[in-house]
């Protein structure tokens, strides 16, 4: 990764760009959500969504239970072996499904559903069926619906896989993170290659047509040689999709991360090397790079969407589905509905109390203003397709891009800028992210984040580092 003549070296780029920044699963990001957005506001958005009866929905269900905690985990999870706790939670998710359906009497088609966690396969087959039927009895899935679930190979049985496929699930995703034993032990996630392969083989035998594997770089004790072996092993499994995330080390938010041996964490230079190894391994194996951290086989619909620059992104990840409204079920779930984000409460007692009273368990959210909508389009285009058509922005939003974003353009093309460093090219018609720039695409998008600009000197860290 040597720098072209006159361009900064890798070390210089890291010094310049490796700083805290959002992943942009949403814009505005979740740190901008506020309690001024209420359950009443959410109901109003549902009413507006219901008026668009011909448009399909996306549905996300959060099932937060795990038997053990993985130290790298940044999700909202509940660690328990007491099954009655999970049973009570499922009862209330079913109440939320019913409440949602009653507020969407004319908007019942679903083109995408995903169950995340926690570990959804914490639940036995009968409970998985219970939840699925609760949704299917109230909503209708489109013929090409994506129906996916996250599973943990350590606790997922052949019986669960069979039931999920019979119900109509067609995509399955599983975490690996790293196959190196020393890494697995350090993060409390011991999972062998053989166990992972057995679950993938079983899933394919049952008829799942898409398998996704999650990896993480930046974990303790990772090395270039060790991670290269993991990449080789994953390639032999030939998953249709792979997600490779930078470890978000945020012990000030997730206290359990304080148990990670910090001296064993890779520095920024090694993390960038691990990412470069990842890109090389999967592209050599025939995968296409999707967005900033995903890969897909060329026949996968995500790869085709990248070619056409029609890739979309929501809280469930990269997708080709066109459903622009997403509703979320369960604690901490975030919906994206009619120009607003709404997030459910994060604590079980508050979740139960709201639904017991017949209320949606909304804790906070944000209604996007006109400027937010434009910037969300800009950031999403760069994150998904590494390309922004400036003329399209002008047509869609009736503005002059160079006038509306004069400050941002000056920051992008100045003497000490992403353009000068070879991360982007800027023409009167487009902004294109280069191959080098893909490693720092979060930083490019941060230029367009007006909330981040207003908090140039935050009092405390909020986001993980971009590299």
C-alpha positions, 0 to 999 in steps of 0.5 A: 500500500505504498503511496503514489508520488506526491501522495501521503503514505499509509502512515500519514493517511492513518494519522490524518483519518483514523479518528472517531466517526459514524458507520452511517447505518442511518443519517442523522445517526442514532446519537441525534435521536431525542425524546421530543419524538414521541409515541404519538409522532410514531403513530402519525408516521404509521398513518402516513405509511398506511396511506401508501397501500401499494408499497411494501414494507421491511420488518425487523424483529430484535430477539436479544437473548444469548446464553453467553456474552461475546466480549466484542459485542456492541448489540443490545443483548440479554444474557440469561439461561432462564427460558421463562424470561425469553418466553415473556418477551416473546409474548410481548413481541406478539402484542407489538405485532398485533398493535402494528397491524392494527395501525397498518390496515391497508399496508400489509405487504412485506418484501423484507424481514430480518430477525436479529439479536442477540441470538434468534435461535436461542428460541426453540423451533416451536417459538420460532414458528409462533413468531413467524405465524404471528407476522404471516397471519397479519402481513403478506410476503411478496413473492420475492421477499428476503426473509433472513435470520442471524444464527449462532452455530454453537446453539443452532440445531438441525431441527431449527434450520429445518423449521426456518426453511419450511416457514419460508426463511431463505437467507441465513447469517452467522458470525465467525469473527476469526477462526484463530483459537487465541482470538476466540478465547480472548473474546469468549467466542469459541467456534470451530471451522468444522462446526461452522461448516456443518451448519452451512452444509445443513442450511444449504441441504435444507434449501437456503439459497444465501449464506452470509458470514460475519468477520471482524478485524481489530480483535485482540491477538489478531495477526496478519498471518492468523487472519489470512488463514481465517480468510482462506478457510472462509473462502473454502466455505463459499458463502454467497455474502461476507461482512467484514467489520472493523471492531468497534471498541467502545468500552465507555458504552459497552462496559464488558469490553473493559475485559478485553486485553487492550495491549493485545488489540491491533494498532491502526496500521495492522488493522488497515493491513488486515482490511487490505488482506481481506479485500485481496482474499475475497476479490481474488476468490471472485467476490465483488466488494459491496459498500465499505465492508461487504463482499458478494459472489458475482451472481448475487443480486447485491453484486448486480446492484453495485454494477447498476449503482442501485444498491440500498442500505438500511438497518438490516444492511445492504439490500436491493429491496425497494421498501423505503419504510421499515418497522421494527419490533422488540427492544431497541429496534429502530424503524425508518418510517416516512421521513423519521427514525423511531427507536424502541425502549432498551429495557425489558420492564419499560417495553412490557409496560408500554405494550401492556398499556396498548402503547408502542414502546417508542423511546425517542427518534427524529423527524428529518428536515429537508436538509437531512433528507438531502444529506441522507441521499448523499451519504447513502449513495457514497456508502453504497455505490462509492459514487454520487451523481451531482446532477441527479441530486440537483434534479431530485431536490431542486437545488444547486449542489455547488451552492448548497454544499460549497463548504463541503466541496471546499473541504473535499478538494482543498490542498489537504483534502480527500481529493488531494490524498487520492481518496476521491475524484470530483468533477462538475457532475460527480463525486467518485470514491477511489479504490484507496478511498473505499478504506476511508469512505466513512471519513468522506461521508463525515464531511457531509454530516452537519451534526458532526460539524457542529460537534467538532470538539465533542466532550466525550467519545461517541463513535468508534474509530474509522479504521 
